[in-house]
Amino acid sequence: MLWSINIGRVAGTAIRIHVTFVLFLIWIWAASYVTGGAAAAWNGLVFMLLLFLCVLLHEFGHIFTARGFGVQTPDVTLLPIGGVARLERIPEEPGQEFLIAIAGPLVNVAIALLLIVFAGADLSAERFTAVENAQISMVDRLAAVNLFLALFNLIPAFPMDGGRILRSLLALRIGFTRATEISATIGQWVAFAL
């Protein structure tokens, strides 16, 4: 992807960050500094870095599942809107696409559960709805954001994970081409509604 910087490699997959992601982090730090001072700025930056670590783990859920089906993944790029793992090819069977697509959201659910069980994250309603509040503990916010990421990614809007899941389920009955057309149309309508 153009304008991306290679920051390393994990298990044969290059990890890249887009230049806009760096600008986004600078903006988060500066906005937090203006509203709350240096402590708020660093807290906001650390939270965003941890959030994008979770996004990266989500993408590696897709990557490792794809590899299980022989689909190579040369790189993953982090953008301000999330991550994109590049697959060398589309999986051959709808069941494979289903498992690859659902693996990312399942990683986010697993992260949230680990934070609840091992770090004591509290997902009560008032904490879950106040994710942007820096007064809420970082662990609580990270657990809530991971559940949100899982749910958001399951929206049936192609090319998001939910759209790929929908396409894989439709492809079982009506074929890959028609399933792609339907899921892309639904994705357009969902995008319009959002």
C-alpha positions as CSV (number, residue, x, y, z in Angstrom):
1,M,0.0,0.0,0.0
2,L,1.3,3.4,-0.9
3,W,2.4,5.8,1.8
4,S,3.0,3.0,4.3
5,I,6.1,2.3,6.4
6,N,7.3,-1.2,7.2
7,I,7.8,-1.4,11.0
8,G,8.7,-5.1,11.3
9,R,7.7,-8.7,10.5
10,V,5.8,-11.3,12.5
11,A,5.7,-14.9,11.3
12,G,6.5,-13.9,7.8
13,T,4.0,-11.1,7.5
14,A,5.2,-7.6,7.1
15,I,3.6,-5.1,9.5
16,R,3.1,-1.6,8.0
17,I,1.7,1.6,9.3
18,H,0.2,4.1,6.9
19,V,1.5,7.7,7.2
20,T,-2.0,8.9,8.1
21,F,-1.9,6.5,11.1
22,V,1.2,8.4,12.4
23,L,-0.6,11.7,11.8
24,F,-3.6,10.4,13.6
25,L,-1.5,9.5,16.7
26,I,0.0,12.9,16.7
27,W,-3.5,14.5,16.5
28,I,-4.7,12.3,19.4
29,W,-1.7,13.3,21.6
30,A,-2.2,17.0,20.7
31,A,-6.0,17.0,21.2
32,S,-5.6,15.3,24.6
33,Y,-2.9,17.7,25.6
34,V,-5.0,20.7,24.8
35,T,-8.0,19.4,26.8
36,G,-6.2,17.7,29.7
37,G,-2.5,18.4,29.8
38,A,0.5,16.2,29.4
39,A,-0.8,13.3,31.5
40,A,-4.0,13.1,29.5
41,A,-2.0,13.3,26.2
42,W,0.2,10.4,27.2
43,N,-2.8,8.4,28.5
44,G,-4.7,9.0,25.3
45,L,-1.7,7.9,23.2
46,V,-1.1,4.8,25.2
47,F,-4.8,3.8,24.9
48,M,-4.7,4.3,21.1
49,L,-1.5,2.3,20.8
50,L,-3.1,-0.6,22.9
51,L,-6.3,-0.3,20.8
52,F,-4.3,-0.7,17.6
53,L,-2.4,-3.6,19.1
54,C,-5.8,-5.2,19.5
55,V,-6.6,-4.3,15.9
56,L,-3.3,-5.9,14.8
57,L,-4.1,-9.1,16.8
58,H,-7.6,-9.1,15.1
59,E,-5.8,-9.0,11.7
60,F,-3.5,-11.8,12.8
61,G,-6.6,-13.9,13.6
62,H,-7.5,-13.6,9.9
63,I,-3.9,-14.2,8.8
64,F,-3.2,-17.4,10.8
65,T,-6.6,-18.8,9.8
66,A,-5.9,-18.1,6.2
67,R,-2.6,-19.8,6.4
68,G,-4.3,-22.8,7.7
69,F,-6.0,-23.0,4.3
70,G,-2.8,-22.4,2.4
71,V,-3.6,-18.7,1.7
72,Q,-0.5,-16.6,2.2
73,T,-0.6,-13.1,3.7
74,P,2.3,-10.9,2.7
75,D,1.4,-7.9,4.8
76,V,-0.9,-6.1,7.1
77,T,-1.3,-2.3,7.2
78,L,-2.6,-0.2,10.1
79,L,-4.7,2.8,9.1
80,P,-6.6,5.3,11.3
81,I,-9.8,3.4,10.5
82,G,-8.4,0.0,11.4
83,G,-6.2,-2.7,9.8
84,V,-6.1,-4.5,6.5
85,A,-4.5,-7.9,6.0
86,R,-3.8,-8.6,2.4
87,L,-4.5,-12.1,1.3
88,E,-2.7,-13.4,-1.8
89,R,-6.0,-15.0,-3.0
90,I,-9.6,-15.5,-2.1
91,P,-10.2,-18.7,-0.2
92,E,-11.4,-21.6,-2.5
93,E,-14.4,-22.7,-0.5
94,P,-17.2,-20.7,1.3
95,G,-16.5,-22.5,4.5
96,Q,-12.9,-21.3,4.4
97,E,-13.9,-17.7,3.8
98,F,-16.4,-18.0,6.7
99,L,-13.7,-19.2,9.1
100,I,-11.1,-16.6,8.0
101,A,-13.6,-13.8,8.3
102,I,-15.0,-14.7,11.7
103,A,-11.5,-15.3,13.2
104,G,-10.8,-11.6,13.6
105,P,-13.9,-10.8,15.6
106,L,-13.4,-13.9,17.7
107,V,-9.9,-12.6,18.6
108,N,-11.5,-9.4,19.9
109,V,-14.0,-11.4,22.0
110,A,-11.1,-13.5,23.4
111,I,-9.1,-10.3,24.3
112,A,-12.2,-8.9,26.1
113,L,-12.7,-12.1,28.0
114,L,-9.0,-12.3,29.0
115,L,-9.2,-8.7,30.3
116,I,-12.3,-9.5,32.3
117,V,-11.0,-12.8,33.7
118,F,-7.3,-11.9,34.3
119,A,-7.3,-8.1,34.7
120,G,-10.7,-7.6,36.3
121,A,-12.2,-5.5,33.6
122,D,-15.7,-4.2,34.4
123,L,-18.2,-4.1,31.6
124,S,-21.1,-2.7,33.4
125,A,-23.4,-0.5,31.3
126,E,-22.1,2.8,32.6
127,R,-18.5,1.8,31.8
128,F,-19.3,0.3,28.5
129,T,-21.1,3.4,27.3
130,A,-18.3,5.8,28.6
131,V,-15.4,4.4,26.6
132,E,-14.2,7.8,25.6
133,N,-14.0,8.9,29.3
134,A,-10.4,8.9,30.4
135,Q,-11.6,8.6,34.0
136,I,-12.6,5.0,33.3
137,S,-9.8,2.5,33.8
138,M,-7.8,1.6,30.7
139,V,-8.5,-2.1,31.2
140,D,-12.3,-1.5,31.3
141,R,-12.1,0.7,28.2
142,L,-10.0,-1.8,26.3
143,A,-12.4,-4.6,27.1
144,A,-15.4,-2.6,26.0
145,V,-13.7,-1.4,22.8
146,N,-12.8,-5.0,21.9
147,L,-16.4,-6.1,22.2
148,F,-17.4,-3.1,20.2
149,L,-14.8,-4.0,17.5
150,A,-16.2,-7.6,17.3
151,L,-19.8,-6.4,17.0
152,F,-18.9,-3.6,14.5
153,N,-16.9,-6.0,12.3
154,L,-19.9,-8.4,12.2
155,I,-22.1,-5.8,10.4
156,P,-23.0,-7.5,7.1
157,A,-21.4,-4.8,5.0
158,F,-19.0,-6.1,2.4
159,P,-16.0,-5.9,2.4
160,M,-16.1,-5.9,6.3
161,D,-15.8,-9.2,8.1
162,G,-19.6,-9.5,8.5
163,G,-20.0,-8.9,4.7
164,R,-17.5,-11.7,4.0
165,I,-19.4,-14.0,6.4
166,L,-22.6,-13.2,4.6
167,R,-21.0,-13.8,1.2
168,S,-19.7,-17.1,2.4
169,L,-23.1,-18.3,3.7
170,L,-24.9,-17.1,0.5
171,A,-22.2,-18.8,-1.7
172,L,-23.1,-22.1,-0.2
173,R,-26.5,-21.9,-1.9
174,I,-26.2,-19.5,-4.9
175,G,-22.6,-19.5,-6.0
176,F,-19.7,-17.1,-5.3
177,T,-20.4,-14.5,-8.0
178,R,-24.1,-13.9,-7.1
179,A,-23.3,-14.0,-3.4
180,T,-20.7,-11.3,-4.0
181,E,-23.2,-9.1,-5.9
182,I,-25.8,-9.5,-3.1
183,S,-23.4,-8.9,-0.2
184,A,-21.8,-5.9,-2.0
185,T,-25.3,-4.4,-2.5
186,I,-26.2,-4.9,1.1
187,G,-22.9,-3.4,2.1
188,Q,-23.7,-0.3,0.0
189,W,-27.1,0.1,1.7
190,V,-25.5,-0.4,5.2
191,A,-22.9,2.3,4.3
192,F,-25.6,4.6,3.2
193,A,-27.6,4.0,6.4
194,L,-24.6,4.6,8.6
